[in-house]
Amino acid sequence: FGGSHVQQSGIFACNPTRCPMHTYRESIYLGDCALPRGCVKAILHDLVPNWMGPTYDMLRKNCCHFSNEFAIELGVGEIPSWTHRLASVGAIVQDTLHVNKATIDSIVSHVEGDKYNLDS
């Protein structure tokens, strides 16, 4: 799964560990998928609407998030949590910064409003 500026699926195929957009540390065996090829294709087809290129987000909806959902749909369980831990922590930091900025903006607005009320 990867990002795109055009409204198309972000799901694409490549051989294991051969995607040129990534550096791979190791392969992780999740188990065997007993589903026939047609079922796997159907799962991918069903995933497309939720994994469009423009919805890619490095912290909240990236290739690890897609891999996790795909693995669950294949019935082999979740990918290890450490594979997307950095993105999860990054999302928490980003959310915290946004909340703090909103709080600071609110305080500044309030203080500036009081300043104008005192001048009148």
C-alpha positions, 0 to 999 in steps of 0.5 A: 500500500502506498500513497498517490495524489490520484483517486486510485487504489494504493494497493499494489503487488510486488515480490516479497522484500522487493518493493523499491520504496522500502528497506527491509529488516527481516521477513516474519512468518505469520503462518500459512494461508489456506485460502485458495487464490480466488479468495485472496483476490476477492479479499484484496478487491474488497479492501480496495475502497478503504485503501485508496492512494490519497488516504495514505498517512505515514503515521495512521494509514501506511503499508504496515497498517495495510499489511496488518489488515490484510493478514487478519483477513487472510486468517493468519493473525496480526503482524507484530506490533513492533512493526508499526510502533514508531508510526503509532508513537508518532501519531500520539506525538502529533495529536498531543502537539495539535491539542497543545497548539489548540489550547495555546491558541485559545489562551492567546485569543482569550488574553488578546480579547481581554486586552481589547476589553481593557482598552475600551 
